[in-house]
Amino acid sequence: MIHVETAIERPWPGGNWDALADRAVRAAIGASIYRGIALARAIVETSVRYTSDEEVQALNLSYRQKDKPTNVLSFPMVEADLLEAINTVDEGETLLGDIVLAHGVCEREAREKHASIEDHATHLIVHGALHLLGYDHEQGEAEAEAMEEIERIALATLGIDDPYAVRED
């Protein structure tokens, strides 16, 4: 069973961010090779934190030695080689990991992409959830393309257009 815990902080506006995070995480897992996690009898928890650019910048500096905010950070809690075993566990709880979104960066990127902040945040959560599942776009072009394709599939199940399509405005 998938459980998504959220924390929504300033400057994120009011909205149904809890449901958005839940749908995005479920879509990412469902589009991945680990879709069986959705059927696990044990609780598989993911945390999504909507916060400020300043907090994300501090986390980015602390964990990645990059002194700037970024759109999304992911903190996996399960080693990649143990992911397949999650859906065989009958009880207990597994913390898949944490996803953290920066409001200002997300809002700016949404504007640049002519997307709603909700759609862009959904994309970022899907992207972050895939990182929790061991997907990586920094290991080469083939891995990046494979991850992007899974993102497209997950977002399509939510009625969101391909975020990687080239727009000619």
C-alpha positions as CSV (number, residue, x, y, z in Angstrom):
1,M,0.0,0.0,0.0
2,I,1.4,3.4,-1.0
3,H,1.1,6.2,1.5
4,V,2.2,9.8,0.7
5,E,2.8,12.2,3.5
6,T,3.0,15.9,2.7
7,A,4.2,19.1,4.3
8,I,3.1,22.3,2.7
9,E,4.9,25.5,3.8
10,R,5.1,29.1,2.8
11,P,5.2,30.4,0.1
12,W,3.2,27.6,-1.5
13,P,-0.4,28.9,-2.1
14,G,-3.5,27.2,-1.0
15,G,-4.6,24.3,-3.1
16,N,-5.0,20.5,-3.0
17,W,-1.3,19.8,-2.9
18,D,-1.8,16.6,-0.8
19,A,-3.9,14.9,-3.5
20,L,-1.6,16.2,-6.2
21,A,1.4,14.6,-4.5
22,D,-0.5,11.3,-3.9
23,R,-1.5,11.1,-7.6
24,A,2.0,11.9,-8.8
25,V,3.8,9.4,-6.7
26,R,1.3,6.7,-7.5
27,A,1.6,7.5,-11.3
28,A,5.4,7.3,-11.1
29,I,5.4,4.0,-9.3
30,G,2.8,2.6,-11.7
31,A,4.8,3.6,-14.8
32,S,8.0,2.1,-13.4
33,I,9.4,-1.4,-13.4
34,Y,8.5,-1.4,-9.7
35,R,4.7,-1.1,-10.2
36,G,4.3,-4.1,-8.0
37,I,5.1,-1.8,-5.0
38,A,1.6,-0.4,-5.4
39,L,0.2,-3.9,-4.6
40,A,2.4,-4.4,-1.5
41,R,0.6,-5.4,1.6
42,A,3.1,-3.4,3.7
43,I,3.0,0.4,3.8
44,V,5.4,2.1,1.4
45,E,5.7,5.7,2.4
46,T,7.0,8.7,0.5
47,S,7.3,12.2,1.9
48,V,6.7,15.3,-0.3
49,R,7.7,18.6,1.2
50,Y,6.6,21.8,-0.6
51,T,8.9,24.6,0.7
52,S,10.9,27.7,-0.2
53,D,13.8,28.2,-2.5
54,E,15.9,29.1,0.6
55,E,15.3,25.8,2.3
56,V,16.0,23.9,-0.9
57,Q,19.2,25.9,-1.5
58,A,20.4,25.0,2.1
59,L,19.6,21.3,1.4
60,N,21.3,21.4,-2.0
61,L,24.4,22.9,-0.4
62,S,24.4,20.5,2.5
63,Y,23.8,17.3,0.5
64,R,25.1,18.1,-3.0
65,Q,27.6,20.9,-2.4
66,K,25.7,23.2,-4.8
67,D,24.9,26.6,-3.3
68,K,21.7,27.4,-5.3
69,P,18.1,26.4,-5.2
70,T,16.9,23.7,-7.6
71,N,13.4,22.6,-8.6
72,V,13.3,19.3,-6.8
73,L,15.5,17.2,-4.6
74,S,15.1,13.5,-3.8
75,F,16.4,11.6,-0.9
76,P,16.1,7.8,-1.4
77,M,15.9,5.6,1.7
78,V,15.9,2.2,0.0
79,E,19.0,0.8,-1.8
80,A,18.2,0.1,-5.5
81,D,19.0,-3.6,-5.2
82,L,16.3,-3.9,-2.4
83,L,13.5,-2.2,-4.3
84,E,12.2,-5.4,-5.9
85,A,11.8,-7.0,-2.4
86,I,9.4,-4.3,-1.2
87,N,6.3,-5.9,-2.8
88,T,7.0,-9.2,-1.1
89,V,6.9,-7.8,2.4
90,D,3.6,-8.6,4.1
91,E,3.6,-6.2,7.0
92,G,5.4,-3.2,8.4
93,E,6.4,0.0,6.8
94,T,9.1,1.0,4.3
95,L,10.1,4.6,3.8
96,L,10.9,4.9,0.1
97,G,12.3,8.4,0.6
98,D,11.7,12.2,0.6
99,I,11.0,14.6,-2.2
100,V,11.4,18.4,-1.7
101,L,10.1,21.1,-4.1
102,A,11.2,24.7,-4.2
103,H,8.3,27.1,-4.8
104,G,10.0,29.9,-6.6
105,V,12.0,27.7,-9.0
106,C,8.9,25.6,-9.7
107,E,6.7,28.7,-10.3
108,R,9.3,30.3,-12.6
109,E,9.8,27.1,-14.6
110,A,6.1,26.6,-14.9
111,R,5.8,30.1,-16.4
112,E,8.6,29.5,-18.8
113,K,7.0,26.2,-20.0
114,H,3.5,27.8,-20.2
115,A,2.3,25.3,-17.8
116,S,0.3,25.6,-14.6
117,I,2.2,25.4,-11.3
118,E,0.1,22.3,-10.5
119,D,1.1,20.5,-13.7
120,H,4.8,21.4,-13.3
121,A,4.8,20.4,-9.6
122,T,3.2,17.1,-10.6
123,H,6.0,16.6,-13.2
124,L,8.6,17.4,-10.6
125,I,7.1,14.9,-8.1
126,V,7.0,12.2,-10.7
127,H,10.6,13.0,-11.5
128,G,11.6,12.9,-7.9
129,A,9.7,9.7,-7.2
130,L,11.6,8.0,-10.1
131,H,14.8,9.0,-8.4
132,L,13.6,7.3,-5.2
133,L,13.2,4.2,-7.4
134,G,16.8,4.4,-8.6
135,Y,16.2,6.0,-11.9
136,D,19.0,8.5,-12.9
137,H,19.3,10.9,-15.8
138,E,23.0,11.8,-15.0
139,Q,24.5,8.5,-15.9
140,G,24.2,8.9,-19.7
141,E,21.9,9.9,-22.5
142,A,20.2,6.4,-22.7
143,E,19.3,6.5,-19.0
144,A,18.0,10.1,-19.3
145,E,15.8,9.2,-22.3
146,A,14.5,6.1,-20.5
147,M,13.6,8.1,-17.4
148,E,11.9,10.8,-19.5
149,E,9.8,8.2,-21.3
150,I,8.6,6.8,-17.9
151,E,7.8,10.4,-16.9
152,R,5.8,10.9,-20.1
153,I,3.8,7.7,-19.5
154,A,3.1,8.6,-15.8
155,L,2.0,12.1,-16.7
156,A,-0.2,10.9,-19.5
157,T,-2.1,8.8,-17.0
158,L,-2.8,12.0,-15.2
159,G,-3.9,13.9,-18.3
160,I,-0.7,16.1,-18.4
161,D,1.0,16.7,-21.7
162,D,4.6,15.7,-22.5
163,P,6.8,18.2,-20.6
164,Y,9.7,17.5,-23.0
165,A,7.8,18.3,-26.2
166,V,9.4,21.2,-28.1
167,R,7.0,24.1,-28.2
168,E,7.1,26.5,-31.1
169,D,5.5,29.6,-29.7
